[in-house]
Each structure stands twice: as C-alpha cells, then as structure tokens.
C-alpha cells in the first residue's frame, strides 16, 4: 500500500538556517525515498517573517545590530562552515530587505509545481550573490532560473495577487505556535524545529511511517 508524508516547511528567505535546512531536507528525502520508493513525500513551503516591518538595510550591519559585533564575529565561522558543508557559499554582503514579495512569489509558484526550485534559486541569489530580495528583477530572475516564465513572475509580483492569501498563511504561524524557522509540520501533527541533519529527518520519516501504517 502506498503511503504519503506531507511536509509544511515554514521558512523565511533571509534566514541562513532555512537554506541550510532546505538542503538537508532534500538530502533526507532522497535517502528515504531510496529505501521507500512506495512512499510519496510532498513539501509545501510556507511563509514566515522574522521581521515584518523590516526596511532595506546593510545585511552585515543588521546582524551586528541584532547580535552585537563580538557575537556576530564569533558566529560567522560556524555558520559559514556549516553552510559550506551543505554546498552553500554563504556571503554577508549586500542588503537585507522585507521578504513579503519573495513569499508571495513562492506561493504563486506552487500552482506550477516549482516551489522547491524557486526557494533554492531565491536563496542562492540572496545568500551567494548578495542580491536584494525586495527587487522585482531579482525575484523574477530567480523564477526564470527555477524554470518559470520570467514575465509572468514579474507581472505577478507587480500585481496585488496573493497578498491576502500570504497574510493568511502568516497568521497561521500563531495557530501552529511557530516561533522560529525552519519549522516543519508533517502530516498535520508532527512538528520538527531547526535545520536538522538529514539522518535525523530520515528517522522522523521512519517513525511517521511506522505510526501510520
């Protein structure tokens, strides 16, 4: 009998741990599927705003303001090394901006089955190329790199479509008691927080499988 695991992956696109977590989730799914080809795993990426009132500011300076220069400098080697372990060339140049439009675009891409690809490209442009996620051209470029039609993506971003829907999804985070990201809700009843290692996620998948057989 075929079974399914549905994952709601709650992320913010300027959170480095969310990018690390996405890469680890991809690895976990690949490993699990190799042993359980009859189990389907569906991932739906949902929005979270670490700072809904954020204005565009220097990325590095924003981290120093949040953590203090001493703590930021001590954190930097650890997080860049962790990211490198997942094939991510993490950079802290450029700016950090409001992420609402990036979440709208991810929501929009779901109808084309391209959420995972778009999340990957948005994160690469932001974390590896220091692009501005408030810039519509940057977002439409990410959409094109993900296999979507750039003009359609740009037209969508410039419209008001998806605003109320994404705001509704953001309000759900209160219901689910989500206080940090990445956060995963599996089959609407199992919650996992943080950028867990692939083997840890595989163990969770195995537990879900055994409980729901």
TORPA-4810 file (N, C-alpha, C, O; in nm, 3 decimals):
<nodes>
NODE_1_0.084_-0.119_0.000_0.000_0.000_0.000_0.088_0.125_0.000_0.182_0.135_0.079_X
NODE_2_0.057_0.217_-0.087_0.136_0.340_-0.094_0.097_0.432_0.021_-0.018_0.435_0.063_X
NODE_3_0.195_0.506_0.072_0.172_0.599_0.180_0.228_0.735_0.141_0.306_0.747_0.047_X
NODE_4_0.188_0.837_0.217_0.232_0.972_0.185_0.273_1.045_0.312_0.212_1.028_0.418_X
NODE_5_0.376_1.125_0.299_0.417_1.216_0.405_0.409_1.357_0.346_0.476_1.389_0.249_X
NODE_6_0.325_1.439_0.407_0.309_1.577_0.362_0.381_1.669_0.460_0.354_1.669_0.580_X
NODE_7_0.472_1.748_0.406_0.555_1.835_0.489_0.523_1.981_0.460_0.529_2.025_0.345_X
NODE_8_0.489_2.055_0.565_0.478_2.200_0.554_0.609_2.258_0.608_0.637_2.252_0.728_X
NODE_9_0.688_2.313_0.518_0.818_2.369_0.554_0.803_2.520_0.568_0.788_2.591_0.469_X
NODE_10_0.808_2.567_0.690_0.787_2.709_0.718_0.924_2.777_0.725_1.009_2.740_0.806_X
NODE_11_0.944_2.877_0.639_1.076_2.938_0.625_1.066_3.089_0.608_0.960_3.142_0.574_X
NODE_12_1.177_3.157_0.631_1.194_3.294_0.583_1.314_3.294_0.489_1.415_3.230_0.515_X
NODE_13_1.301_3.366_0.381_1.401_3.358_0.273_1.532_3.430_0.305_1.628_3.418_0.229_X
NODE_14_1.538_3.505_0.415_1.665_3.567_0.455_1.727_3.497_0.575_1.822_3.548_0.635_X
NODE_15_1.674_3.382_0.610_1.727_3.304_0.723_1.827_3.202_0.671_1.788_3.109_0.600_X
NODE_16_1.955_3.215_0.705_2.054_3.119_0.653_2.026_2.976_0.696_2.054_2.882_0.621_X
NODE_17_1.972_2.958_0.816_1.941_2.823_0.863_1.829_2.760_0.781_1.821_2.637_0.772_X
NODE_18_1.743_2.843_0.723_1.637_2.789_0.637_1.695_2.734_0.507_1.648_2.632_0.457_X
NODE_19_1.797_2.800_0.452_1.863_2.750_0.332_1.939_2.621_0.365_1.932_2.524_0.290_X
NODE_20_2.010_2.622_0.476_2.080_2.501_0.521_1.979_2.389_0.543_2.001_2.275_0.502_X
NODE_21_1.868_2.422_0.608_1.764_2.324_0.634_1.702_2.269_0.508_1.666_2.151_0.502_X
NODE_22_1.687_2.353_0.408_1.629_2.308_0.280_1.720_2.207_0.213_1.673_2.105_0.163_X
NODE_23_1.850_2.234_0.213_1.945_2.140_0.153_1.944_2.007_0.230_1.950_1.900_0.169_X
NODE_24_1.935_2.014_0.361_1.933_1.892_0.441_1.803_1.814_0.421_1.803_1.691_0.417_X
NODE_25_1.693_1.887_0.409_1.565_1.821_0.382_1.569_1.749_0.248_1.521_1.636_0.237_X
NODE_26_1.625_1.813_0.147_1.638_1.750_0.015_1.716_1.619_0.025_1.678_1.518_-0.033_X
NODE_27_1.827_1.622_0.100_1.909_1.502_0.116_1.832_1.393_0.190_1.839_1.275_0.154_X
NODE_28_1.758_1.432_0.293_1.682_1.335_0.371_1.575_1.268_0.286_1.555_1.147_0.295_X
NODE_29_1.506_1.346_0.205_1.402_1.291_0.119_1.462_1.193_0.019_1.408_1.085_-0.004_X
NODE_30_1.574_1.232_-0.040_1.640_1.144_-0.137_1.682_1.012_-0.072_1.663_0.905_-0.130_X
NODE_31_1.738_1.019_0.048_1.782_0.898_0.118_1.663_0.811_0.156_1.667_0.689_0.140_X
NODE_32_1.559_0.873_0.207_1.441_0.798_0.250_1.372_0.731_0.131_1.330_0.616_0.140_X
NODE_33_1.360_0.805_0.021_1.293_0.751_-0.098_1.369_0.633_-0.157_1.309_0.544_-0.216_X
NODE_34_1.501_0.632_-0.141_1.581_0.520_-0.192_1.543_0.390_-0.123_1.554_0.282_-0.181_X
NODE_35_1.498_0.400_0.002_1.459_0.281_0.079_1.309_0.257_0.079_1.263_0.148_0.112_X
NODE_36_1.232_0.361_0.042_1.086_0.351_0.046_1.027_0.413_-0.081_0.966_0.520_-0.076_X
NODE_37_1.047_0.348_-0.191_1.003_0.404_-0.319_0.852_0.414_-0.330_0.800_0.487_-0.414_X
NODE_38_0.779_0.341_-0.245_0.633_0.343_-0.249_0.573_0.457_-0.167_0.451_0.476_-0.168_X
NODE_39_0.657_0.531_-0.097_0.608_0.642_-0.013_0.631_0.774_-0.086_0.743_0.806_-0.125_X
NODE_40_0.525_0.850_-0.102_0.539_0.982_-0.165_0.561_1.087_-0.056_0.499_1.083_0.050_X
NODE_41_0.649_1.181_-0.085_0.674_1.292_0.007_0.647_1.422_-0.067_0.708_1.450_-0.170_X
NODE_42_0.555_1.499_-0.013_0.518_1.627_-0.073_0.559_1.740_0.022_0.527_1.736_0.141_X
NODE_43_0.628_1.839_-0.031_0.673_1.951_0.050_0.605_2.078_0.002_0.609_2.111_-0.117_X
NODE_44_0.542_2.149_0.095_0.480_2.277_0.064_0.551_2.383_0.148_0.551_2.377_0.270_X
NODE_45_0.611_2.482_0.081_0.684_2.587_0.151_0.589_2.700_0.190_0.516_2.754_0.107_X
NODE_46_0.591_2.733_0.319_0.501_2.834_0.374_0.582_2.950_0.433_0.697_2.932_0.473_X
NODE_47_0.521_3.069_0.439_0.597_3.189_0.477_0.609_3.212_0.628_0.523_3.173_0.707_X
NODE_48_0.719_3.276_0.662_0.742_3.325_0.798_0.822_3.454_0.783_0.913_3.461_0.700_X
NODE_49_0.789_3.555_0.861_0.864_3.680_0.856_0.936_3.702_0.990_0.872_3.723_1.093_X
NODE_50_1.066_3.695_0.986_1.144_3.722_1.106_1.128_3.867_1.150_1.139_3.898_1.269_X
NODE_51_1.103_3.956_1.054_1.080_4.097_1.084_0.986_4.153_0.977_1.030_4.190_0.868_X
NODE_52_0.858_4.158_1.010_0.759_4.202_0.911_0.768_4.352_0.881_0.716_4.398_0.779_X
NODE_53_0.835_4.427_0.968_0.847_4.572_0.949_0.983_4.611_0.892_1.016_4.730_0.886_X
NODE_54_1.061_4.514_0.849_1.198_4.542_0.807_1.205_4.636_0.686_1.130_4.620_0.590_X
NODE_55_1.294_4.731_0.694_1.329_4.817_0.581_1.461_4.767_0.523_1.534_4.691_0.588_X
NODE_56_1.492_4.809_0.402_1.616_4.766_0.338_1.736_4.831_0.406_1.750_4.953_0.410_X
NODE_57_1.824_4.745_0.461_1.943_4.794_0.532_2.061_4.705_0.496_2.044_4.597_0.440_X
NODE_58_2.180_4.751_0.529_2.301_4.673_0.507_2.292_4.540_0.583_2.262_4.538_0.703_X
NODE_59_2.317_4.430_0.513_2.299_4.297_0.573_2.390_4.276_0.694_2.344_4.238_0.802_X
NODE_60_2.520_4.300_0.675_2.615_4.276_0.784_2.585_4.365_0.903_2.591_4.321_1.018_X
NODE_61_2.554_4.492_0.876_2.525_4.585_0.985_2.400_4.544_1.062_2.392_4.564_1.183_X
NODE_62_2.303_4.485_0.993_2.180_4.442_1.061_2.208_4.328_1.157_2.149_4.321_1.265_X
NODE_63_2.299_4.238_1.118_2.336_4.128_1.208_2.413_4.180_1.329_2.392_4.134_1.441_X
NODE_64_2.502_4.275_1.305_2.580_4.334_1.415_2.487_4.407_1.512_2.506_4.400_1.633_X
NODE_65_2.387_4.476_1.457_2.290_4.546_1.542_2.210_4.447_1.625_2.178_4.473_1.741_X
NODE_66_2.176_4.333_1.566_2.094_4.233_1.635_2.173_4.156_1.741_2.125_4.136_1.852_X
NODE_67_2.295_4.113_1.706_2.371_4.025_1.794_2.487_4.093_1.867_2.538_4.041_1.966_X
NODE_68_2.528_4.210_1.817_2.650_4.272_1.867_2.769_4.225_1.785_2.770_4.112_1.737_X
NODE_69_2.868_4.311_1.770_2.980_4.279_1.680_3.060_4.159_1.729_3.100_4.075_1.648_X
NODE_70_3.083_4.150_1.859_3.162_4.038_1.912_3.094_3.905_1.887_3.156_3.810_1.841_X
NODE_71_2.965_3.898_1.918_2.892_3.773_1.898_2.881_3.739_1.750_2.895_3.623_1.712_X
NODE_72_2.855_3.840_1.668_2.844_3.815_1.523_2.974_3.758_1.469_2.972_3.661_1.393_X
NODE_73_3.086_3.817_1.508_3.216_3.769_1.458_3.247_3.628_1.507_3.316_3.553_1.438_X
NODE_74_3.197_3.591_1.624_3.219_3.455_1.674_3.126_3.355_1.606_3.161_3.238_1.590_X
NODE_75_3.007_3.401_1.565_2.910_3.314_1.497_2.948_3.288_1.352_2.920_3.180_1.299_X
NODE_76_3.012_3.385_1.289_3.035_3.381_1.145_3.109_3.256_1.098_3.063_3.193_1.003_X
NODE_77_3.222_3.217_1.160_3.293_3.097_1.111_3.208_2.972_1.121_3.211_2.887_1.032_X
NODE_78_3.131_2.959_1.229_3.049_2.839_1.249_2.940_2.827_1.143_2.922_2.720_1.085_X
NODE_79_2.869_2.936_1.118_2.757_2.926_1.024_2.806_2.914_0.880_2.744_2.844_0.799_X
NODE_80_2.917_2.982_0.846_2.969_2.970_0.710_3.024_2.830_0.686_3.011_2.776_0.576_X
NODE_81_3.086_2.771_0.788_3.138_2.634_0.776_3.023_2.534_0.764_3.029_2.440_0.684_X
NODE_82_2.918_2.554_0.843_2.802_2.466_0.835_2.737_2.475_0.698_2.701_2.373_0.638_X
NODE_83_2.722_2.597_0.648_2.664_2.617_0.515_2.751_2.552_0.408_2.699_2.489_0.316_X
NODE_84_2.882_2.568_0.419_2.974_2.508_0.321_2.958_2.357_0.317_2.973_2.295_0.212_X
NODE_85_2.929_2.297_0.433_2.907_2.154_0.439_2.786_2.109_0.360_2.774_1.991_0.324_X
NODE_86_2.695_2.203_0.332_2.578_2.173_0.250_2.592_2.230_0.109_2.494_2.238_0.034_X
NODE_87_2.715_2.270_0.073_2.740_2.321_-0.061_2.697_2.464_-0.082_2.675_2.506_-0.196_X
NODE_88_2.685_2.540_0.026_2.640_2.680_0.019_2.757_2.773_0.045_2.826_2.760_0.146_X
NODE_89_2.780_2.867_-0.046_2.886_2.967_-0.031_2.825_3.092_0.032_2.794_3.189_-0.037_X
NODE_90_2.808_3.088_0.163_2.734_3.192_0.236_2.812_3.323_0.239_2.929_3.326_0.276_X
NODE_91_2.744_3.431_0.200_2.805_3.564_0.200_2.720_3.660_0.282_2.600_3.640_0.298_X
NODE_92_2.783_3.762_0.334_2.713_3.860_0.416_2.730_4.001_0.362_2.732_4.098_0.439_X
NODE_93_2.741_4.014_0.230_2.743_4.145_0.167_2.602_4.185_0.126_2.506_4.113_0.152_X
NODE_94_2.591_4.300_0.062_2.462_4.345_0.012_2.368_4.390_0.123_2.411_4.432_0.230_X
NODE_95_2.238_4.381_0.094_2.137_4.432_0.186_2.042_4.321_0.228_2.031_4.217_0.163_X
NODE_96_1.973_4.346_0.339_1.863_4.261_0.383_1.736_4.345_0.375_1.734_4.461_0.417_X
NODE_97_1.630_4.286_0.320_1.508_4.361_0.292_1.386_4.286_0.342_1.395_4.174_0.392_X
NODE_98_1.271_4.350_0.328_1.144_4.284_0.357_1.125_4.165_0.263_1.154_4.175_0.144_X
NODE_99_1.077_4.055_0.316_1.070_3.931_0.238_0.929_3.897_0.188_0.908_3.790_0.131_X
NODE_100_0.834_3.986_0.209_0.695_3.953_0.177_0.676_3.916_0.030_0.608_3.819_-0.001_X
NODE_101_0.736_3.994_-0.061_0.719_3.964_-0.204_0.782_3.831_-0.242_0.731_3.761_-0.330_X
NODE_102_0.891_3.795_-0.179_0.951_3.664_-0.208_0.856_3.552_-0.165_0.847_3.450_-0.232_X
NODE_103_0.787_3.571_-0.054_0.690_3.471_-0.008_0.570_3.464_-0.102_0.516_3.357_-0.129_X
NODE_104_0.528_3.579_-0.152_0.419_3.580_-0.250_0.457_3.501_-0.373_0.377_3.423_-0.426_X
NODE_105_0.580_3.520_-0.420_0.624_3.451_-0.541_0.632_3.301_-0.518_0.596_3.222_-0.606_X
NODE_106_0.679_3.260_-0.401_0.684_3.117_-0.368_0.543_3.059_-0.364_0.519_2.950_-0.414_X
NODE_107_0.451_3.133_-0.305_0.309_3.091_-0.303_0.258_3.074_-0.445_0.193_2.974_-0.476_X
NODE_108_0.286_3.171_-0.531_0.240_3.168_-0.671_0.298_3.050_-0.746_0.229_2.988_-0.827_X
NODE_109_0.423_3.016_-0.720_0.491_2.910_-0.795_0.435_2.772_-0.766_0.459_2.678_-0.841_X
NODE_110_0.361_2.759_-0.657_0.309_2.627_-0.618_0.216_2.570_-0.725_0.211_2.449_-0.744_X
NODE_111_0.142_2.657_-0.793_0.049_2.610_-0.896_0.122_2.546_-1.014_0.062_2.470_-1.090_X
NODE_112_0.249_2.575_-1.029_0.330_2.518_-1.137_0.420_2.404_-1.088_0.499_2.349_-1.165_X
NODE_113_0.408_2.369_-0.960_0.491_2.263_-0.904_0.638_2.299_-0.895_0.724_2.212_-0.907_X
NODE_114_0.667_2.429_-0.874_0.806_2.475_-0.878_0.851_2.540_-0.747_0.949_2.614_-0.746_X
NODE_115_0.783_2.512_-0.638_0.820_2.577_-0.512_0.963_2.545_-0.469_1.040_2.635_-0.438_X
NODE_116_0.997_2.418_-0.467_1.131_2.379_-0.419_1.240_2.443_-0.504_1.340_2.491_-0.452_X
NODE_117_1.219_2.442_-0.636_1.318_2.502_-0.727_1.330_2.652_-0.703_1.440_2.707_-0.705_X
NODE_118_1.216_2.718_-0.680_1.219_2.863_-0.661_1.283_2.899_-0.527_1.363_2.993_-0.520_X
NODE_119_1.249_2.827_-0.422_1.313_2.852_-0.292_1.465_2.839_-0.305_1.540_2.922_-0.253_X
NODE_120_1.509_2.736_-0.374_1.652_2.715_-0.397_1.715_2.834_-0.468_1.820_2.883_-0.425_X
NODE_121_1.652_2.882_-0.575_1.711_2.991_-0.654_1.706_3.124_-0.580_1.800_3.203_-0.588_X
NODE_122_1.597_3.150_-0.508_1.589_3.273_-0.429_1.700_3.274_-0.323_1.767_3.376_-0.305_X
NODE_123_1.718_3.163_-0.256_1.822_3.155_-0.152_1.961_3.169_-0.212_2.048_3.234_-0.152_X
NODE_124_1.984_3.110_-0.327_2.116_3.122_-0.390_2.145_3.266_-0.429_2.256_3.315_-0.409_X
NODE_125_2.047_3.335_-0.485_2.068_3.474_-0.525_2.095_3.562_-0.403_2.178_3.652_-0.407_X
NODE_126_2.024_3.536_-0.295_2.040_3.618_-0.175_2.167_3.584_-0.098_2.245_3.673_-0.063_X
NODE_127_2.188_3.457_-0.070_2.298_3.417_0.018_2.433_3.405_-0.052_2.537_3.424_0.010_X
NODE_128_2.433_3.372_-0.181_2.559_3.350_-0.252_2.597_3.465_-0.345_2.714_3.481_-0.380_X
NODE_129_2.498_3.546_-0.385_2.527_3.654_-0.479_2.490_3.792_-0.425_2.502_3.892_-0.495_X
NODE_130_2.445_3.796_-0.299_2.414_3.923_-0.232_2.309_4.006_-0.305_2.315_4.129_-0.305_X
NODE_131_2.213_3.938_-0.368_2.105_4.009_-0.438_2.001_4.059_-0.336_1.993_4.008_-0.224_X
NODE_132_1.923_4.158_-0.377_1.822_4.220_-0.292_1.686_4.155_-0.317_1.634_4.161_-0.429_X
NODE_133_1.628_4.092_-0.215_1.501_4.021_-0.233_1.380_4.114_-0.239_1.269_4.067_-0.260_X
NODE_134_1.400_4.243_-0.220_1.291_4.338_-0.241_1.288_4.387_-0.385_1.195_4.457_-0.425_X
NODE_135_1.388_4.350_-0.462_1.399_4.394_-0.601_1.321_4.298_-0.692_1.348_4.178_-0.693_X
NODE_136_1.227_4.351_-0.767_1.141_4.267_-0.851_1.219_4.196_-0.960_1.186_4.084_-0.997_X
NODE_137_1.322_4.261_-1.011_1.404_4.198_-1.116_1.478_4.077_-1.059_1.488_3.973_-1.125_X
NODE_138_1.529_4.091_-0.938_1.597_3.979_-0.873_1.503_3.861_-0.856_1.539_3.747_-0.886_X
NODE_139_1.381_3.887_-0.809_1.285_3.780_-0.787_1.242_3.715_-0.917_1.228_3.593_-0.924_X
NODE_140_1.221_3.796_-1.021_1.181_3.737_-1.150_1.297_3.658_-1.212_1.274_3.559_-1.282_X
NODE_141_1.420_3.701_-1.187_1.536_3.623_-1.233_1.540_3.487_-1.163_1.569_3.385_-1.226_X
NODE_142_1.511_3.487_-1.033_1.507_3.361_-0.959_1.400_3.270_-1.016_1.420_3.149_-1.029_X
NODE_143_1.285_3.328_-1.051_1.176_3.249_-1.109_1.219_3.187_-1.241_1.191_3.070_-1.267_X
NODE_144_1.287_3.265_-1.324_1.334_3.213_-1.453_1.434_3.100_-1.432_1.429_2.999_-1.501_X
NODE_145_1.525_3.117_-1.338_1.624_3.013_-1.309_1.558_2.886_-1.255_1.613_2.777_-1.266_X
NODE_146_1.440_2.902_-1.196_1.367_2.788_-1.142_1.281_2.719_-1.247_1.215_2.619_-1.218_X
NODE_147_1.281_2.773_-1.369_1.204_2.710_-1.476_1.068_2.772_-1.499_0.985_2.715_-1.570_X
NODE_148_1.045_2.889_-1.441_0.919_2.960_-1.461_0.938_3.069_-1.567_1.050_3.101_-1.605_X
NODE_149_0.827_3.124_-1.613_0.833_3.229_-1.715_0.858_3.363_-1.645_0.779_3.406_-1.562_X
NODE_150_0.968_3.428_-1.681_1.009_3.549_-1.611_0.903_3.658_-1.617_0.874_3.721_-1.516_X
NODE_151_0.845_3.682_-1.735_0.747_3.790_-1.748_0.624_3.763_-1.663_0.569_3.854_-1.600_X
NODE_152_0.580_3.637_-1.660_0.465_3.603_-1.576_0.496_3.629_-1.429_0.412_3.681_-1.355_X
NODE_153_0.616_3.592_-1.388_0.657_3.615_-1.249_0.662_3.764_-1.218_0.617_3.807_-1.112_X
NODE_154_0.719_3.842_-1.310_0.731_3.986_-1.289_0.594_4.052_-1.283_0.569_4.138_-1.198_X
NODE_155_0.505_4.012_-1.373_0.368_4.066_-1.373_0.297_4.033_-1.242_0.225_4.116_-1.187_X
NODE_156_0.318_3.911_-1.193_0.256_3.872_-1.067_0.308_3.957_-0.952_0.229_4.009_-0.872_X
NODE_157_0.439_3.972_-0.942_0.498_4.048_-0.831_0.447_4.192_-0.830_0.424_4.249_-0.724_X
NODE_158_0.428_4.250_-0.949_0.383_4.389_-0.959_0.234_4.405_-0.930_0.186_4.516_-0.908_X
NODE_159_0.162_4.293_-0.929_0.018_4.297_-0.902_-0.008_4.288_-0.751_0.085_4.283_-0.671_X
NODE_160_-0.136_4.287_-0.716_-0.175_4.269_-0.576_-0.215_4.125_-0.547_-0.262_4.094_-0.437_X
NODE_161_-0.197_4.037_-0.644_-0.239_3.899_-0.629_-0.157_3.829_-0.519_-0.036_3.849_-0.508_X
NODE_162_-0.225_3.749_-0.441_-0.157_3.669_-0.340_-0.132_3.740_-0.208_-0.087_3.677_-0.112_X
NODE_163_-0.160_3.869_-0.200_-0.130_3.943_-0.077_-0.214_3.891_0.039_-0.160_3.858_0.145_X
NODE_164_-0.346_3.883_0.020_-0.432_3.837_0.130_-0.406_3.692_0.164_-0.412_3.653_0.280_X
NODE_165_-0.377_3.611_0.061_-0.352_3.468_0.085_-0.224_3.447_0.168_-0.223_3.365_0.260_X
NODE_166_-0.119_3.520_0.135_0.007_3.505_0.208_-0.007_3.561_0.350_0.049_3.505_0.444_X
NODE_167_-0.080_3.669_0.366_-0.104_3.722_0.501_-0.180_3.621_0.586_-0.153_3.606_0.706_X
NODE_168_-0.274_3.552_0.524_-0.348_3.448_0.595_-0.256_3.334_0.639_-0.266_3.283_0.750_X
NODE_169_-0.165_3.295_0.549_-0.068_3.190_0.583_0.024_3.234_0.697_0.060_3.154_0.783_X
NODE_170_0.063_3.361_0.696_0.148_3.413_0.803_0.076_3.409_0.938_0.137_3.382_1.041_X
NODE_171_-0.055_3.436_0.937_-0.132_3.431_1.061_-0.141_3.289_1.117_-0.155_3.270_1.238_X
NODE_172_-0.133_3.190_1.029_-0.138_3.050_1.075_-0.021_3.015_1.167_-0.032_2.923_1.248_X
NODE_173_0.088_3.087_1.155_0.205_3.057_1.238_0.174_3.073_1.387_0.233_3.005_1.471_X
NODE_174_0.081_3.163_1.419_0.038_3.180_1.558_-0.036_3.055_1.604_-0.014_3.006_1.714_X
NODE_175_-0.124_3.004_1.518_-0.201_2.883_1.549_-0.108_2.764_1.571_-0.127_2.685_1.664_X
NODE_176_-0.007_2.751_1.486_0.088_2.640_1.497_0.196_2.664_1.602_0.282_2.578_1.624_X
NODE_177_0.193_2.782_1.666_0.291_2.817_1.769_0.434_2.813_1.715_0.526_2.762_1.780_X
NODE_178_0.451_2.868_1.594_0.583_2.872_1.531_0.654_2.999_1.577_0.608_3.110_1.551_X
NODE_179_0.766_2.982_1.645_0.841_3.096_1.698_0.978_3.112_1.634_1.051_3.206_1.667_X
NODE_180_1.014_3.023_1.545_1.143_3.030_1.477_1.142_2.939_1.356_1.057_2.851_1.343_X
NODE_181_1.237_2.960_1.269_1.243_2.883_1.145_1.387_2.836_1.119_1.483_2.896_1.167_X
NODE_182_1.399_2.726_1.042_1.293_2.650_0.976_1.211_2.568_1.076_1.259_2.527_1.181_X
NODE_183_1.087_2.545_1.039_0.995_2.465_1.121_0.916_2.377_1.026_0.862_2.424_0.926_X
NODE_184_0.909_2.249_1.059_0.842_2.153_0.971_0.723_2.090_1.042_0.735_2.044_1.156_X
NODE_185_0.610_2.088_0.975_0.491_2.020_1.025_0.462_1.907_0.928_0.442_1.930_0.808_X
NODE_186_0.458_1.784_0.979_0.444_1.667_0.893_0.312_1.597_0.919_0.279_1.563_1.033_X
NODE_187_0.238_1.576_0.812_0.105_1.513_0.820_0.015_1.581_0.922_-0.067_1.517_0.988_X
NODE_188_0.032_1.712_0.935_-0.052_1.798_1.019_-0.045_1.768_1.169_-0.124_1.823_1.245_X
NODE_189_0.049_1.683_1.213_0.052_1.651_1.356_0.190_1.630_1.415_0.203_1.622_1.538_X
NODE_190_0.293_1.621_1.333_0.429_1.601_1.385_0.510_1.726_1.353_0.516_1.769_1.238_X
NODE_191_0.574_1.785_1.455_0.650_1.908_1.436_0.798_1.886_1.462_0.837_1.818_1.557_X
NODE_192_0.880_1.943_1.375_1.025_1.938_1.390_1.078_2.080_1.370_1.045_2.145_1.271_X
NODE_193_1.159_2.128_1.462_1.213_2.263_1.453_1.363_2.259_1.426_1.434_2.169_1.471_X
NODE_194_1.409_2.358_1.352_1.551_2.374_1.328_1.601_2.301_1.204_1.532_2.216_1.148_X
NODE_195_1.723_2.336_1.163_1.785_2.277_1.044_1.849_2.143_1.082_1.970_2.132_1.095_X
NODE_196_1.763_2.043_1.099_1.809_1.912_1.145_1.895_1.842_1.039_1.880_1.865_0.919_X
NODE_197_1.984_1.756_1.087_2.068_1.677_0.997_1.980_1.580_0.916_1.875_1.538_0.964_X
NODE_198_2.022_1.545_0.794_1.942_1.454_0.711_1.905_1.324_0.781_1.791_1.279_0.771_X
NODE_199_1.999_1.263_0.852_1.970_1.136_0.919_1.863_1.152_1.026_1.783_1.061_1.049_X
NODE_200_1.862_1.266_1.093_1.758_1.293_1.193_1.621_1.300_1.127_1.524_1.246_1.179_X
NODE_201_1.614_1.367_1.013_1.488_1.378_0.941_1.443_1.242_0.888_1.324_1.211_0.891_X
NODE_202_1.536_1.163_0.841_1.502_1.028_0.794_1.442_0.947_0.908_1.345_0.874_0.888_X
NODE_203_1.498_0.960_1.028_1.443_0.890_1.144_1.300_0.935_1.172_1.214_0.853_1.207_X
NODE_204_1.274_1.063_1.157_1.138_1.115_1.177_1.044_1.055_1.072_0.934_1.012_1.105_X
NODE_205_1.088_1.052_0.947_1.005_0.991_0.841_0.975_0.845_0.874_0.862_0.800_0.856_X
NODE_206_1.074_0.773_0.921_1.057_0.632_0.956_0.955_0.617_1.069_0.871_0.527_1.066_X
NODE_207_0.962_0.704_1.168_0.868_0.699_1.279_0.726_0.727_1.233_0.631_0.661_1.276_X
NODE_208_0.711_0.825_1.145_0.578_0.856_1.091_0.524_0.737_1.014_0.406_0.702_1.026_X
NODE_209_0.609_0.677_0.936_0.569_0.561_0.856_0.519_0.447_0.945_0.417_0.385_0.915_X
NODE_210_0.592_0.420_1.052_0.554_0.308_1.140_0.426_0.339_1.217_0.347_0.248_1.244_X
NODE_211_0.406_0.465_1.254_0.287_0.503_1.330_0.161_0.503_1.245_0.051_0.480_1.296_X
NODE_212_0.176_0.528_1.116_0.058_0.548_1.032_0.031_0.432_0.937_-0.052_0.443_0.847_X
NODE_213_0.100_0.323_0.955_0.074_0.205_0.872_-0.059_0.141_0.910_-0.098_0.040_0.851_X
</nodes>
